[in-house]
Amino acid sequence: MSKFELNDWVLLTSQKGKKWLVRVEDAPYSSHLGGIHLGDVIGKEEGDWLLTSKGARLMLFKPSLQDYIFGMKRRTQIIYPKDLSAMIFYGDIHPGCVVIETGIGSGALALALLRAMCGRGRLISIEKRAEFAADARENIRRFFGAEPENHQIIVADIESASLSCEADRIFVDLPEPWRAVGNLAGMLRMGGLLVSLSPNVGQIQLTHRQLQANGFGDIVHFELLRRDWKVDRLRARPFDRMVAHTGFITVAKRVSADRGDPIEESAPENEVE
Ligand SMILES: C[S@@+](CC[C@H](N)C(=O)[O-])C[C@H]1O[C@@H](n2cnc3c(N)ncnc32)[C@H](O)[C@@H]1O
């Protein structure tokens, strides 16, 4: 098991689950549970404890990607882990695939994609605003320790950008995704997947129409709800509060334009896949 070293990230976790993501350095650190000296973390292992000046016990962990995403610098809304995990799975991300992502924002989705791609294939992130591209680049560099060689960030407007590559997968997190669909269609290989996340119903309706008009089929839309439960010696029940809505996920496949006139189908059964 690897021991904590100077400059590592450490996730301090209280017994009630409160978390602080900090760098291991020669400095004091304090919270409402009391103070510690961060230098005391050096040489300890994941799962070890540290006692605060008030006698509280803090567990020491290396941050998971989820922990890191919530602790990193962000000036844009990030995609929540429940949606990130589904987008990676339903988007069929695997090592070796070529992926286009737009916009990169703070880099949460880019981090999840790069993690799942395991250093193979290629991720091209297209972001309109240079300052967000710089934030994301720094967040990614800090997480991996260096800029991943298979990642390229292009500062451009996706509605007019031209790319010579043909992607296997395209990921979209834009305020007006429907405006980009026509341009993105030309960057995706036949059979390739487009995955989009939008918080509003109106956005997915407009995107759906543009997907149909630009050679996409097998279009599905869904949302995921995560409800946490409180379990202790006396109770096992849902928490009173939850993050009730984040966004709708759309998944569509690029199909040949030569597919005849669309056939009007009856509404699908509510199938569970
Ligand atoms: C919600 S943020 C993306 C967050 C990102 N998915 C994450 O998980 O951190 C939306 C981003 O899209 C960018 N954007 C908006 N319109 C764009 C366009 N036409 N072309 C490229 N990027 C655009 C914004 O600047 C912003 O950074």
The ligand as an SDF file (V2000), in Angstrom:
LIG
                    3D

 27 29  0  0  0  0  0  0  0  0999 V2000
  -21.8810   23.5170  -18.5800 C   0  0  0  0  0  0  0  0  0  0  0  0
  -20.3250   23.8660  -19.2450 S   0  0  0  0  0  0  0  0  0  0  0  0
  -19.6390   22.2680  -19.5500 C   0  0  0  0  0  0  0  0  0  0  0  0
  -19.2170   21.5770  -18.2780 C   0  0  0  0  0  0  0  0  0  0  0  0
  -18.3900   20.3390  -18.5000 C   0  0  0  0  0  0  0  0  0  0  0  0
  -19.1340   19.3300  -19.2340 N   0  0  0  0  0  0  0  0  0  0  0  0
  -17.9310   19.7480  -17.1730 C   0  0  0  0  0  0  0  0  0  0  0  0
  -18.3840   18.6410  -16.8190 O   0  0  0  0  0  0  0  0  0  0  0  0
  -17.1330   20.3880  -16.4700 O   0  0  0  0  0  0  0  0  0  0  0  0
  -20.7420   24.3910  -20.8770 C   0  0  0  0  0  0  0  0  0  0  0  0
  -19.5290   24.8760  -21.6450 C   0  0  0  0  0  0  0  0  0  0  0  0
  -19.8780   25.0020  -23.0140 O   0  0  0  0  0  0  0  0  0  0  0  0
  -19.1530   26.1060  -23.5330 C   0  0  0  0  0  0  0  0  0  0  0  0
  -19.8150   26.5400  -24.7850 N   0  0  0  0  0  0  0  0  0  0  0  0
  -20.9960   27.1870  -24.9010 C   0  0  0  0  0  0  0  0  0  0  0  0
  -21.2960   27.3680  -26.2150 N   0  0  0  0  0  0  0  0  0  0  0  0
  -20.2670   26.8360  -26.9210 C   0  0  0  0  0  0  0  0  0  0  0  0
  -19.9730   26.7160  -28.3040 C   0  0  0  0  0  0  0  0  0  0  0  0
  -20.8240   27.2010  -29.2200 N   0  0  0  0  0  0  0  0  0  0  0  0
  -18.8280   26.1090  -28.7030 N   0  0  0  0  0  0  0  0  0  0  0  0
  -17.9720   25.6170  -27.7620 C   0  0  0  0  0  0  0  0  0  0  0  0
  -18.1920   25.6930  -26.4280 N   0  0  0  0  0  0  0  0  0  0  0  0
  -19.3090   26.3010  -26.0040 C   0  0  0  0  0  0  0  0  0  0  0  0
  -19.2030   27.1250  -22.4070 C   0  0  0  0  0  0  0  0  0  0  0  0
  -18.2100   28.1160  -22.5560 O   0  0  0  0  0  0  0  0  0  0  0  0
  -19.0030   26.2350  -21.1940 C   0  0  0  0  0  0  0  0  0  0  0  0
  -17.6480   26.1350  -20.8530 O   0  0  0  0  0  0  0  0  0  0  0  0
  1  2  1  0
  2  3  1  0
  2 10  1  0
  3  4  1  0
  4  5  1  0
  5  6  1  0
  5  7  1  0
  7  8  2  0
  7  9  1  0
 10 11  1  0
 11 12  1  0
 11 26  1  0
 12 13  1  0
 13 14  1  0
 13 24  1  0
 14 15  1  0
 14 23  1  0
 15 16  2  0
 16 17  1  0
 17 18  1  0
 17 23  2  0
 18 19  1  0
 18 20  2  0
 20 21  1  0
 21 22  2  0
 22 23  1  0
 24 25  1  0
 24 26  1  0
 26 27  1  0
M  CHG  2   2   1   9  -1
M  END
$$$$
